[in-house]
Amino acid sequence: MRTAAGILMIIGVALGITVLRAAYGYIPGLLGWLPWLWVGFVFIGGFYTLKRKHWKLCLTASVLSLTILPIIFVCLRKREWER
């Protein structure tokens, strides 16, 4: 389930980049960078989920991914990070 959560977060990032390029690519200044920071944080969380590192970061990134399945998968497999 940990692998599925990481893959779902990275797929969500790929879809998020597509939406950001269409919707927010033209907004200048800080407002234009905030969605990109979100994408970067969720991508790093998905990568660390696949590597089984930094559980708190992975949980935060799964919450920020705005989908329910990665949150459930990361919470159910907390013991994998504690080994």
PDB file as gemmi writes it, atoms N, CA and C in Angstrom:
CRYST1    1.000    1.000    1.000  90.00  90.00  90.00 P 1                      
ATOM      1  N   MET A   1       0.815  -1.196   0.000  1.00  0.00           N  
ATOM      2  CA  MET A   1       0.000   0.000   0.000  1.00  0.00           C  
ATOM      3  C   MET A   1       0.853   1.253   0.000  1.00  0.00           C  
ATOM      4  N   ARG A   2       2.032   1.166   0.591  1.00  0.00           N  
ATOM      5  CA  ARG A   2       2.929   2.313   0.603  1.00  0.00           C  
ATOM      6  C   ARG A   2       3.322   2.698  -0.813  1.00  0.00           C  
ATOM      7  N   THR A   3       3.596   1.699  -1.626  1.00  0.00           N  
ATOM      8  CA  THR A   3       3.969   1.955  -3.012  1.00  0.00           C  
ATOM      9  C   THR A   3       2.806   2.575  -3.774  1.00  0.00           C  
ATOM     10  N   ALA A   4       1.615   2.090  -3.531  1.00  0.00           N  
ATOM     11  CA  ALA A   4       0.435   2.650  -4.199  1.00  0.00           C  
ATOM     12  C   ALA A   4       0.219   4.105  -3.794  1.00  0.00           C  
ATOM     13  N   ALA A   5       0.432   4.416  -2.521  1.00  0.00           N  
ATOM     14  CA  ALA A   5       0.269   5.794  -2.067  1.00  0.00           C  
ATOM     15  C   ALA A   5       1.282   6.709  -2.745  1.00  0.00           C  
ATOM     16  N   GLY A   6       2.535   6.280  -2.826  1.00  0.00           N  
ATOM     17  CA  GLY A   6       3.554   7.088  -3.493  1.00  0.00           C  
ATOM     18  C   GLY A   6       3.260   7.287  -4.961  1.00  0.00           C  
ATOM     19  N   ILE A   7       2.820   6.234  -5.626  1.00  0.00           N  
ATOM     20  CA  ILE A   7       2.500   6.343  -7.053  1.00  0.00           C  
ATOM     21  C   ILE A   7       1.294   7.253  -7.263  1.00  0.00           C  
ATOM     22  N   LEU A   8       0.278   7.136  -6.411  1.00  0.00           N  
ATOM     23  CA  LEU A   8      -0.890   8.007  -6.528  1.00  0.00           C  
ATOM     24  C   LEU A   8      -0.528   9.470  -6.327  1.00  0.00           C  
ATOM     25  N   MET A   9       0.379   9.744  -5.384  1.00  0.00           N  
ATOM     26  CA  MET A   9       0.783  11.133  -5.168  1.00  0.00           C  
ATOM     27  C   MET A   9       1.563  11.663  -6.370  1.00  0.00           C  
ATOM     28  N   ILE A  10       2.432  10.851  -6.951  1.00  0.00           N  
ATOM     29  CA  ILE A  10       3.205  11.306  -8.098  1.00  0.00           C  
ATOM     30  C   ILE A  10       2.303  11.476  -9.321  1.00  0.00           C  
ATOM     31  N   ILE A  11       1.314  10.613  -9.503  1.00  0.00           N  
ATOM     32  CA  ILE A  11       0.350  10.789 -10.594  1.00  0.00           C  
ATOM     33  C   ILE A  11      -0.458  12.067 -10.376  1.00  0.00           C  
ATOM     34  N   GLY A  12      -0.828  12.317  -9.134  1.00  0.00           N  
ATOM     35  CA  GLY A  12      -1.537  13.557  -8.812  1.00  0.00           C  
ATOM     36  C   GLY A  12      -0.708  14.787  -9.131  1.00  0.00           C  
ATOM     37  N   VAL A  13       0.604  14.685  -8.897  1.00  0.00           N  
ATOM     38  CA  VAL A  13       1.500  15.803  -9.233  1.00  0.00           C  
ATOM     39  C   VAL A  13       1.539  16.007 -10.740  1.00  0.00           C  
ATOM     40  N   ALA A  14       1.591  14.918 -11.495  1.00  0.00           N  
ATOM     41  CA  ALA A  14       1.620  15.042 -12.959  1.00  0.00           C  
ATOM     42  C   ALA A  14       0.337  15.707 -13.466  1.00  0.00           C  
ATOM     43  N   LEU A  15      -0.804  15.318 -12.908  1.00  0.00           N  
ATOM     44  CA  LEU A  15      -2.055  15.965 -13.290  1.00  0.00           C  
ATOM     45  C   LEU A  15      -2.101  17.411 -12.814  1.00  0.00           C  
ATOM     46  N   GLY A  16      -1.551  17.661 -11.631  1.00  0.00           N  
ATOM     47  CA  GLY A  16      -1.500  19.027 -11.113  1.00  0.00           C  
ATOM     48  C   GLY A  16      -0.652  19.935 -11.970  1.00  0.00           C  
ATOM     49  N   ILE A  17       0.463  19.435 -12.475  1.00  0.00           N  
ATOM     50  CA  ILE A  17       1.308  20.238 -13.354  1.00  0.00           C  
ATOM     51  C   ILE A  17       0.556  20.589 -14.632  1.00  0.00           C  
ATOM     52  N   THR A  18      -0.200  19.639 -15.152  1.00  0.00           N  
ATOM     53  CA  THR A  18      -0.988  19.902 -16.356  1.00  0.00           C  
ATOM     54  C   THR A  18      -2.009  21.006 -16.114  1.00  0.00           C  
ATOM     55  N   VAL A  19      -2.682  20.945 -14.987  1.00  0.00           N  
ATOM     56  CA  VAL A  19      -3.675  21.968 -14.656  1.00  0.00           C  
ATOM     57  C   VAL A  19      -2.998  23.313 -14.402  1.00  0.00           C  
ATOM     58  N   LEU A  20      -1.869  23.293 -13.702  1.00  0.00           N  
ATOM     59  CA  LEU A  20      -1.174  24.543 -13.410  1.00  0.00           C  
ATOM     60  C   LEU A  20      -0.676  25.232 -14.667  1.00  0.00           C  
ATOM     61  N   ARG A  21      -0.186  24.461 -15.608  1.00  0.00           N  
ATOM     62  CA  ARG A  21       0.294  25.067 -16.845  1.00  0.00           C  
ATOM     63  C   ARG A  21      -0.857  25.704 -17.617  1.00  0.00           C  
ATOM     64  N   ALA A  22      -2.039  25.128 -17.500  1.00  0.00           N  
ATOM     65  CA  ALA A  22      -3.192  25.683 -18.207  1.00  0.00           C  
ATOM     66  C   ALA A  22      -3.799  26.867 -17.463  1.00  0.00           C  
ATOM     67  N   ALA A  23      -3.878  26.783 -16.151  1.00  0.00           N  
ATOM     68  CA  ALA A  23      -4.620  27.784 -15.386  1.00  0.00           C  
ATOM     69  C   ALA A  23      -3.757  28.870 -14.758  1.00  0.00           C  
ATOM     70  N   TYR A  24      -2.627  28.501 -14.162  1.00  0.00           N  
ATOM     71  CA  TYR A  24      -1.855  29.451 -13.376  1.00  0.00           C  
ATOM     72  C   TYR A  24      -0.549  29.874 -14.027  1.00  0.00           C  
ATOM     73  N   GLY A  25      -0.287  29.448 -15.221  1.00  0.00           N  
ATOM     74  CA  GLY A  25       0.987  29.758 -15.845  1.00  0.00           C  
ATOM     75  C   GLY A  25       1.186  31.219 -16.142  1.00  0.00           C  
ATOM     76  N   TYR A  26       0.121  31.973 -16.225  1.00  0.00           N  
ATOM     77  CA  TYR A  26       0.218  33.375 -16.602  1.00  0.00           C  
ATOM     78  C   TYR A  26       0.157  34.329 -15.419  1.00  0.00           C  
ATOM     79  N   ILE A  27      -0.026  33.822 -14.192  1.00  0.00           N  
ATOM     80  CA  ILE A  27      -0.129  34.694 -13.025  1.00  0.00           C  
ATOM     81  C   ILE A  27       1.274  35.063 -12.558  1.00  0.00           C  
ATOM     82  N   PRO A  28       1.608  36.349 -12.551  1.00  0.00           N  
ATOM     83  CA  PRO A  28       2.955  36.751 -12.138  1.00  0.00           C  
ATOM     84  C   PRO A  28       3.092  36.836 -10.617  1.00  0.00           C  
ATOM     85  N   GLY A  29       4.307  36.905 -10.166  1.00  0.00           N  
ATOM     86  CA  GLY A  29       4.592  37.129  -8.764  1.00  0.00           C  
ATOM     87  C   GLY A  29       4.470  35.893  -7.899  1.00  0.00           C  
ATOM     88  N   LEU A  30       4.291  36.128  -6.611  1.00  0.00           N  
ATOM     89  CA  LEU A  30       4.247  35.045  -5.631  1.00  0.00           C  
ATOM     90  C   LEU A  30       3.051  34.128  -5.848  1.00  0.00           C  
ATOM     91  N   LEU A  31       1.940  34.688  -6.257  1.00  0.00           N  
ATOM     92  CA  LEU A  31       0.748  33.873  -6.464  1.00  0.00           C  
ATOM     93  C   LEU A  31       0.978  32.833  -7.550  1.00  0.00           C  
ATOM     94  N   GLY A  32       1.804  33.158  -8.513  1.00  0.00           N  
ATOM     95  CA  GLY A  32       2.129  32.185  -9.555  1.00  0.00           C  
ATOM     96  C   GLY A  32       3.037  31.078  -9.058  1.00  0.00           C  
ATOM     97  N   TRP A  33       3.817  31.311  -7.992  1.00  0.00           N  
ATOM     98  CA  TRP A  33       4.748  30.303  -7.478  1.00  0.00           C  
ATOM     99  C   TRP A  33       4.147  29.411  -6.409  1.00  0.00           C  
ATOM    100  N   LEU A  34       3.123  29.851  -5.732  1.00  0.00           N  
ATOM    101  CA  LEU A  34       2.541  29.042  -4.652  1.00  0.00           C  
ATOM    102  C   LEU A  34       2.032  27.681  -5.120  1.00  0.00           C  
ATOM    103  N   PRO A  35       1.301  27.594  -6.218  1.00  0.00           N  
ATOM    104  CA  PRO A  35       0.891  26.256  -6.665  1.00  0.00           C  
ATOM    105  C   PRO A  35       2.072  25.366  -7.035  1.00  0.00           C  
ATOM    106  N   TRP A  36       3.133  25.941  -7.558  1.00  0.00           N  
ATOM    107  CA  TRP A  36       4.316  25.153  -7.916  1.00  0.00           C  
ATOM    108  C   TRP A  36       5.016  24.638  -6.666  1.00  0.00           C  
ATOM    109  N   LEU A  37       4.994  25.414  -5.587  1.00  0.00           N  
ATOM    110  CA  LEU A  37       5.549  24.922  -4.316  1.00  0.00           C  
ATOM    111  C   LEU A  37       4.729  23.744  -3.797  1.00  0.00           C  
ATOM    112  N   TRP A  38       3.409  23.825  -3.949  1.00  0.00           N  
ATOM    113  CA  TRP A  38       2.535  22.722  -3.555  1.00  0.00           C  
ATOM    114  C   TRP A  38       2.883  21.467  -4.343  1.00  0.00           C  
ATOM    115  N   VAL A  39       3.036  21.609  -5.652  1.00  0.00           N  
ATOM    116  CA  VAL A  39       3.381  20.466  -6.505  1.00  0.00           C  
ATOM    117  C   VAL A  39       4.721  19.868  -6.083  1.00  0.00           C  
ATOM    118  N   GLY A  40       5.694  20.717  -5.820  1.00  0.00           N  
ATOM    119  CA  GLY A  40       7.008  20.232  -5.401  1.00  0.00           C  
ATOM    120  C   GLY A  40       6.953  19.494  -4.077  1.00  0.00           C  
ATOM    121  N   PHE A  41       6.188  20.015  -3.127  1.00  0.00           N  
ATOM    122  CA  PHE A  41       6.091  19.378  -1.818  1.00  0.00           C  
ATOM    123  C   PHE A  41       5.412  18.015  -1.920  1.00  0.00           C  
ATOM    124  N   VAL A  42       4.338  17.925  -2.695  1.00  0.00           N  
ATOM    125  CA  VAL A  42       3.639  16.651  -2.847  1.00  0.00           C  
ATOM    126  C   VAL A  42       4.515  15.654  -3.596  1.00  0.00           C  
ATOM    127  N   PHE A  43       5.285  16.115  -4.578  1.00  0.00           N  
ATOM    128  CA  PHE A  43       6.191  15.211  -5.300  1.00  0.00           C  
ATOM    129  C   PHE A  43       7.261  14.654  -4.368  1.00  0.00           C  
ATOM    130  N   ILE A  44       7.851  15.511  -3.559  1.00  0.00           N  
ATOM    131  CA  ILE A  44       8.865  15.052  -2.604  1.00  0.00           C  
ATOM    132  C   ILE A  44       8.248  14.075  -1.606  1.00  0.00           C  
ATOM    133  N   GLY A  45       7.027  14.355  -1.156  1.00  0.00           N  
ATOM    134  CA  GLY A  45       6.341  13.432  -0.257  1.00  0.00           C  
ATOM    135  C   GLY A  45       6.075  12.085  -0.909  1.00  0.00           C  
ATOM    136  N   GLY A  46       5.683  12.088  -2.173  1.00  0.00           N  
ATOM    137  CA  GLY A  46       5.471  10.829  -2.887  1.00  0.00           C  
ATOM    138  C   GLY A  46       6.759  10.057  -3.068  1.00  0.00           C  
ATOM    139  N   PHE A  47       7.840  10.768  -3.353  1.00  0.00           N  
ATOM    140  CA  PHE A  47       9.150  10.126  -3.501  1.00  0.00           C  
ATOM    141  C   PHE A  47       9.602   9.508  -2.182  1.00  0.00           C  
ATOM    142  N   TYR A  48       9.453  10.243  -1.077  1.00  0.00           N  
ATOM    143  CA  TYR A  48       9.837   9.705   0.222  1.00  0.00           C  
ATOM    144  C   TYR A  48       8.918   8.562   0.659  1.00  0.00           C  
ATOM    145  N   THR A  49       7.674   8.584   0.220  1.00  0.00           N  
ATOM    146  CA  THR A  49       6.776   7.472   0.515  1.00  0.00           C  
ATOM    147  C   THR A  49       7.282   6.205  -0.155  1.00  0.00           C  
ATOM    148  N   LEU A  50       7.732   6.320  -1.391  1.00  0.00           N  
ATOM    149  CA  LEU A  50       8.284   5.154  -2.080  1.00  0.00           C  
ATOM    150  C   LEU A  50       9.568   4.669  -1.423  1.00  0.00           C  
ATOM    151  N   LYS A  51      10.351   5.582  -0.863  1.00  0.00           N  
ATOM    152  CA  LYS A  51      11.615   5.225  -0.217  1.00  0.00           C  
ATOM    153  C   LYS A  51      11.454   4.852   1.256  1.00  0.00           C  
ATOM    154  N   ARG A  52      10.246   5.019   1.813  1.00  0.00           N  
ATOM    155  CA  ARG A  52       9.946   4.722   3.215  1.00  0.00           C  
ATOM    156  C   ARG A  52      10.789   5.570   4.173  1.00  0.00           C  
ATOM    157  N   LYS A  53      10.798   6.863   3.942  1.00  0.00           N  
ATOM    158  CA  LYS A  53      11.529   7.798   4.803  1.00  0.00           C  
ATOM    159  C   LYS A  53      10.595   8.925   5.235  1.00  0.00           C  
ATOM    160  N   HIS A  54      10.813   9.474   6.410  1.00  0.00           N  
ATOM    161  CA  HIS A  54      10.140  10.673   6.912  1.00  0.00           C  
ATOM    162  C   HIS A  54       8.616  10.542   6.885  1.00  0.00           C  
ATOM    163  N   TRP A  55       8.079   9.750   7.791  1.00  0.00           N  
ATOM    164  CA  TRP A  55       6.642   9.465   7.806  1.00  0.00           C  
ATOM    165  C   TRP A  55       5.810  10.730   7.945  1.00  0.00           C  
ATOM    166  N   LYS A  56       6.204  11.653   8.797  1.00  0.00           N  
ATOM    167  CA  LYS A  56       5.413  12.869   9.006  1.00  0.00           C  
ATOM    168  C   LYS A  56       5.338  13.708   7.731  1.00  0.00           C  
ATOM    169  N   LEU A  57       6.434  13.802   7.010  1.00  0.00           N  
ATOM    170  CA  LEU A  57       6.435  14.522   5.738  1.00  0.00           C  
ATOM    171  C   LEU A  57       5.523  13.831   4.726  1.00  0.00           C  
ATOM    172  N   CYS A  58       5.568  12.507   4.702  1.00  0.00           N  
ATOM    173  CA  CYS A  58       4.722  11.745   3.779  1.00  0.00           C  
ATOM    174  C   CYS A  58       3.246  11.926   4.107  1.00  0.00           C  
ATOM    175  N   LEU A  59       2.914  11.936   5.382  1.00  0.00           N  
ATOM    176  CA  LEU A  59       1.529  12.135   5.783  1.00  0.00           C  
ATOM    177  C   LEU A  59       1.057  13.536   5.418  1.00  0.00           C  
ATOM    178  N   THR A  60       1.890  14.531   5.663  1.00  0.00           N  
ATOM    179  CA  THR A  60       1.531  15.900   5.308  1.00  0.00           C  
ATOM    180  C   THR A  60       1.347  16.052   3.806  1.00  0.00           C  
ATOM    181  N   ALA A  61       2.235  15.461   3.033  1.00  0.00           N  
ATOM    182  CA  ALA A  61       2.111  15.539   1.580  1.00  0.00           C  
ATOM    183  C   ALA A  61       0.874  14.807   1.084  1.00  0.00           C  
ATOM    184  N   SER A  62       0.525  13.689   1.719  1.00  0.00           N  
ATOM    185  CA  SER A  62      -0.672  12.980   1.287  1.00  0.00           C  
ATOM    186  C   SER A  62      -1.935  13.778   1.600  1.00  0.00           C  
ATOM    187  N   VAL A  63      -1.925  14.515   2.708  1.00  0.00           N  
ATOM    188  CA  VAL A  63      -3.061  15.383   3.026  1.00  0.00           C  
ATOM    189  C   VAL A  63      -3.136  16.522   2.004  1.00  0.00           C  
ATOM    190  N   LEU A  64      -2.000  17.082   1.646  1.00  0.00           N  
ATOM    191  CA  LEU A  64      -1.979  18.173   0.671  1.00  0.00           C  
ATOM    192  C   LEU A  64      -2.277  17.715  -0.749  1.00  0.00           C  
ATOM    193  N   SER A  65      -2.191  16.412  -0.993  1.00  0.00           N  
ATOM    194  CA  SER A  65      -2.507  15.927  -2.336  1.00  0.00           C  
ATOM    195  C   SER A  65      -4.007  15.969  -2.613  1.00  0.00           C  
ATOM    196  N   LEU A  66      -4.799  16.208  -1.566  1.00  0.00           N  
ATOM    197  CA  LEU A  66      -6.246  16.408  -1.669  1.00  0.00           C  
ATOM    198  C   LEU A  66      -7.002  15.186  -2.188  1.00  0.00           C  
ATOM    199  N   THR A  67      -6.438  14.016  -2.006  1.00  0.00           N  
ATOM    200  CA  THR A  67      -7.152  12.784  -2.334  1.00  0.00           C  
ATOM    201  C   THR A  67      -7.133  11.888  -1.108  1.00  0.00           C  
ATOM    202  N   ILE A  68      -8.115  11.044  -0.980  1.00  0.00           N  
ATOM    203  CA  ILE A  68      -8.279  10.271   0.248  1.00  0.00           C  
ATOM    204  C   ILE A  68      -7.439   8.994   0.269  1.00  0.00           C  
ATOM    205  N   LEU A  69      -7.220   8.364  -0.877  1.00  0.00           N  
ATOM    206  CA  LEU A  69      -6.508   7.089  -0.882  1.00  0.00           C  
ATOM    207  C   LEU A  69      -5.071   7.179  -0.372  1.00  0.00           C  
ATOM    208  N   PRO A  70      -4.249   8.153  -0.800  1.00  0.00           N  
ATOM    209  CA  PRO A  70      -2.899   8.210  -0.228  1.00  0.00           C  
ATOM    210  C   PRO A  70      -2.888   8.439   1.277  1.00  0.00           C  
ATOM    211  N   ILE A  71      -3.842   9.208   1.778  1.00  0.00           N  
ATOM    212  CA  ILE A  71      -3.911   9.436   3.225  1.00  0.00           C  
ATOM    213  C   ILE A  71      -4.168   8.118   3.951  1.00  0.00           C  
ATOM    214  N   ILE A  72      -5.130   7.357   3.463  1.00  0.00           N  
ATOM    215  CA  ILE A  72      -5.463   6.082   4.087  1.00  0.00           C  
ATOM    216  C   ILE A  72      -4.281   5.120   3.999  1.00  0.00           C  
ATOM    217  N   PHE A  73      -3.659   5.029   2.824  1.00  0.00           N  
ATOM    218  CA  PHE A  73      -2.553   4.089   2.645  1.00  0.00           C  
ATOM    219  C   PHE A  73      -1.357   4.443   3.518  1.00  0.00           C  
ATOM    220  N   VAL A  74      -1.051   5.726   3.656  1.00  0.00           N  
ATOM    221  CA  VAL A  74       0.087   6.136   4.490  1.00  0.00           C  
ATOM    222  C   VAL A  74      -0.224   5.880   5.959  1.00  0.00           C  
ATOM    223  N   CYS A  75      -1.438   6.172   6.386  1.00  0.00           N  
ATOM    224  CA  CYS A  75      -1.792   5.940   7.793  1.00  0.00           C  
ATOM    225  C   CYS A  75      -1.817   4.459   8.146  1.00  0.00           C  
ATOM    226  N   LEU A  76      -2.316   3.633   7.245  1.00  0.00           N  
ATOM    227  CA  LEU A  76      -2.390   2.200   7.535  1.00  0.00           C  
ATOM    228  C   LEU A  76      -1.012   1.553   7.604  1.00  0.00           C  
ATOM    229  N   ARG A  77      -0.057   2.076   6.893  1.00  0.00           N  
ATOM    230  CA  ARG A  77       1.271   1.473   6.833  1.00  0.00           C  
ATOM    231  C   ARG A  77       2.318   2.247   7.622  1.00  0.00           C  
ATOM    232  N   LYS A  78       1.906   2.903   8.693  1.00  0.00           N  
ATOM    233  CA  LYS A  78       2.857   3.646   9.523  1.00  0.00           C  
ATOM    234  C   LYS A  78       3.930   2.729  10.097  1.00  0.00           C  
ATOM    235  N   ARG A  79       3.596   1.492  10.390  1.00  0.00           N  
ATOM    236  CA  ARG A  79       4.570   0.561  10.973  1.00  0.00           C  
ATOM    237  C   ARG A  79       5.752   0.295  10.053  1.00  0.00           C  
ATOM    238  N   GLU A  80       5.561   0.408   8.744  1.00  0.00           N  
ATOM    239  CA  GLU A  80       6.681   0.200   7.822  1.00  0.00           C  
ATOM    240  C   GLU A  80       7.775   1.241   8.016  1.00  0.00           C  
ATOM    241  N   TRP A  81       7.401   2.454   8.398  1.00  0.00           N  
ATOM    242  CA  TRP A  81       8.391   3.506   8.619  1.00  0.00           C  
ATOM    243  C   TRP A  81       9.093   3.335   9.968  1.00  0.00           C  
ATOM    244  N   GLU A  82       8.459   2.658  10.916  1.00  0.00           N  
ATOM    245  CA  GLU A  82       9.014   2.523  12.255  1.00  0.00           C  
ATOM    246  C   GLU A  82      10.048   1.417  12.384  1.00  0.00           C  
ATOM    247  N   ARG A  83      10.221   0.605  11.371  1.00  0.00           N  
ATOM    248  CA  ARG A  83      11.197  -0.492  11.446  1.00  0.00           C  
ATOM    249  C   ARG A  83      12.600  -0.006  11.480  1.00  0.00           C  
TER     250      ARG A  83                                                      
END                                                                             
